Structure formats: C-alpha cells, structure tokens
C-alpha cells in the first residue's frame, strides 16, 4: 500500500516524503480505529449478552456524570431504578402498557 522511500548512499534523504508517508499512515490508523469502535465493538458487546437472561435494561437516562435512572425488566415486572456510584435504589414499579 505505502512504499517507503528507498535510501541509497548516493541519494539524499527526503524528509518531506517521509513526513507525508507518516501522516498518511497515521490517518489510516485513526480511520481504522474509528471503524472498529463504531461498528465492531457494539457487535462484540451484543455477543456477550445472555439471550435467555431474565433481566433486561429497557432504557436509561443519565442525570449527572455519576447518576442515572434505568428502566429494567426483571422477569415480567418493569422497575425504575436509580443508580449512583455508591448505591442502587428502587424508585417504583411500572405498569405494563396494555
């Protein structure tokens, strides 16, 4: 893909060409990392989840950097749960939409 400059004893070393190649390789690596984070990582996270789990996180809303509210289904009950760094607190049971 990229051809590094051939250095011979007679030819002067071209730092400009080496710099361009370094920038191109850096852009390629950053683009590859973005693709991996955006497309590959979420799919790997889904593979770890147990499909037969009786606990599902239905939704969540961050309130602060360390505080959030989760809507969780545990078997057939929906529960609102408050989560902080120190504790998890049940807020209330939710009725199913019928």
N, C-alpha and C positions, 0 to 999 in steps of 0.2 A: 504494500500500500504506500508507505512512505519510503523513500530511498535516501539513506544517509549519505552525506557528501563523502566522496572518496578523497582521501588525503594522500597525496604523493609528495615525495621530497621536493619536487620542483615547483609544485603549485602552492600559492599562498592559501592559508586557511581562511575560509569565508565565514565570518561570524554572523553576517546578515542572513545567510541561508540557514545556518544552524538555528538562529533565533526564530525564523519563520517556521521551521520544522518543529521546534519546541512548542510554539504557540498552537500549531495545528494538532499536535498530539495531545496537548492539554485540553483543547476544545473537544476533541474526540472522547477523551476520558470523562470529562464532565457530562457530555451528552449521554454517554453510556450509563453513567451513574444516575442521571435523571430518569432515564428509561427504566432502569432496574428498580428505583424507588417508587416510581409511579405505577408501573404495570406488574412487575414481578412480585414485589413484597406483599401487596394486598392479596394476591392469589395464594401465596405461601401461608399467610395468616388464616385464610379460609380452610386450608388443608388441616390445620391443627385442631380446628373446632370439632368437637364431637357432635355428629349429626343426631344422635339419639339422646342428647342431653335434655334434661327436664328443666333446665334454666336457660332462658334466652333474654338478652338485652334488647328490648324493643326500640328504645330511644334514649337519648341523653341530652342534657343541656348544661353547658358549663356556666357557672355563675361567677367564678373567680378563677385565678390560676390554680387554686388547690381545692375548689369546692364545685360540686356538680350534683344534679338531680338525674337519677336514672329511672326509667320505667322498665320493670323487669317482669317477665312471666315465669312463674315457678309452678310447674305442672299446669293447672288450669286457672290459677289466680294471677291477676295483674297487681303489682305493688309499686308504689312510688317510694324511692329510697334516696336519702340524702347522703352524700359521700364527701368526707374531708380527709385530710392526712391522718387524723387521729381516730376517726370512727366512721361507722356506717349506721345510719338511723332510718328506721321505717317511718315514712311520713304518713301514708294511708293506703288502704286497699282501694283498688279502682274497679268499677263495674265494667263488664264486657258490653260492647255496643251490640244491641240486638234490635 
